[in-house]
Amino acid sequence: MDFIDTLKSRSKLFSIFLIITLSLLVIGAMGTINLRAMKKNLDSLYFGSLVPIVELNSILQTYHDNLAGTLYRAKDAQVAPDELKSEIESAITLIGKEWKSYESHFKRDEELEYVAYTAVELQETNKYFLAVLKAFEDGQDMKNLSFGQLEKKVTHINQVIKKLIKYEIDIAKYERKNFLNIYESLLLKLGVLLVMVILGVMVVSYYVLKSIQLDQSALEASAKKLKIANKKLENASYTDSLTSLFNRRYFNLVYEREIKRAKRNHTFITFMMLDIDYFKQYNDMYGHIKGDAVLKQVASVFQDILKRPSDYVFRLGGEEFGVLLIDTSEISSANVADAICDAVRACEITHDGSKIEKYVTISIGVASCVADSALDEELLMARADEMLYDAKESGRNRYSITTNISAATLHEIEESA
């Protein structure tokens, strides 16, 4: 895996980390918003809708306005008897209803005793107003009513109920304070949990990234080794094991490719056939081991002279070699062939079986031309082979070259064969 792939993998991991982190932050923000909404609702419950306090205040107002107020108006003869009776009975009924509703709410153990006391006081106060009503119905003049006693009763019940109201308010404040403490603690825990999760994600991402990086490094090392092994295997499949030159298999691949390229570009193409002179006699006289050594030494000569990337040297079989030169003119090709002959001769490898020299020599057939669409691959090889035959007939230890690459020549070769 190359550097770009590594960066892509890291970018993907970083993107995943960002998405997870942002998701956690969004969840945390939503949780905070919901907690604040809950706090607002509870505040509304405690201070906007304190039902028990509202009910107690309603009882107080009923005693003050409906009962006491009605009696004061009755004293001044502002209320008819029937209306007085109706208002007093309705007020007492309302007080009973509100008190019953208040008692239905949750009460703490320490509150129950005072609630029971208040209930008794309410009953006593209600009895007082009913007694006044009965006296009025019995014909007693309301002007004779002791309003000092009335005020005393109303003031007393007000004090009893206000004490209960104060208790409810204190409880509400206490509960709200507890809730705020829980709320702040919950917010803190949520923040700590969120930070811990984000840190956990970072740590996990770090180790995952580190693990992937180690795996990538191991994979890259394995890929390099595999690439080197494949290259060696490829070279082995295209290379002659004895001489380290390209083999016949690689020749079949390169030869066709370069001929097509030369045709497209209309450039020079040169093919040489090379053959060690009297090599069979050398093997018979010195043995195959020394014969292999000669092949290796001659191959080394080729490699020393043909160093361009576009120069290809092949061992085609036995003592037969091939050379393919790209974009090399007739004159340059002739110079290369001459240099090869001289270099092989200059090695001074003793060859007592040779009929022309005391040293190992080589003969070369060269076919060179500017490639065009009419150039035939087999014809180029055939002309090089013909020139090799000509070089051997001319005394060996030399080269023979031609630029006459035509179908008519190939036809003549086939007929002579």
C-alpha positions, 0 to 999 in steps of 0.5 A: 500500500503506497503513501497515498493509500495510507493517507486515505485510510488515515483520513477515513479514520479521522472522518469516522472519529469526527463523526462519532465526536460530533454525534456525542456532542450533539447527544450531549447538547440535546441531553442538556437542552432536555434537562433544562426543559425539565428544570423549567417545567419543574420550576413551573410546577413549584412556583407557577402551579403550586396546587396545594398552596392555591387550594389553601389560598382559595380556602383563606379567600373563601373565609375572608370574602365569602363568609366574613364578608357576607356576614358584614353585609348581612349586618348592614341589611345588604343581604336577603335571608335566602341569599345569606343562607345560600352564600354561607352554605356554598362557601362552606361546601367550597371550603370542604371541596378544596380541603378534600382536594388538598388532603388528597395530595402526597403528605410527608409523615411530619406534615400529617399531624398538623394537617389533622389539626388544621382539619379540626380547626376548619370543622370548628370554624365551619360550625361557627358560621353554621351556628350563626346562620341557624341563629339568623334563621331562628329570627335573631337580629344580625346586629346583635352578632358579636363581630369581635368573635367573628374576627377572632375566628377568621383570624385564627383560621387564617393563621392556621392555614397560613402556617400550612401555606408557609410549610408547603412553600418551604417544602417546595423550596426545599424540593427545588433546591434538592432538584437543582443539586441533582440537576447540577450533579447530573449535568456534571456527570453528563459532561464527565461521561461525554468527555470520557467517551470522547477520550475513549474514542480518541484512544481507541482510534489511536490504537486502531490507527496505530494497528492499521499503520503497523499492518500497512507497514508489514503489508508494504514490506511484504509487498516489496518482498513480493515485488522483488520475488516477482521481479526475480521470477519474471527475470528468471522466466525471461532470462537464460540461466547460463548467460543471463541474456534474454531467452527465446521467450522474451525474444518472441515478446520483444521482437514483435512489439519493437517491429510494430513500433518501428513501423508506426514511427518509420525508424530504423530496425536492425536484427543480427544473427550471431553464431560462434564459429566451430563451436561443436568442434570446441565442445568435442575437444574441450568438453561441455563445461568449458563450452559453457564457459565460452558461452558465458564469456561471449555473452559478457562481451555482448553486454559490454558493447550493447549498453543502451536500453534499446539494445536487446541481446538474446540467446536463441539456442545453443551457440546461436544469439540474436541482437535487436537494435532500435533506431540504429542506422545501417552504418551504426549497425555495421560498426556494432557488428564489427566491434563484436567480432573484434571483441570476441577475437580479442578475448583470445580463447584458445580454439585448436579445433577452429579451421580459421583461427587459433582463438574463438571467433564469431560470425554475424548476419545483419539485416537493417532497414527503415521500417514501413507498413510493408515490412515483414517480421519473418522476412527480417529474420530470414534476411539476417539468417541469410547474411549469417550464412554469407558471413560463414561462406566468406570465411567466418570471423566477420559480419555480413550486412544487407538493407535489401529486405523485400518479399522477392528476396524471401521468395528466392530464399524459400526456393533455394531451400 
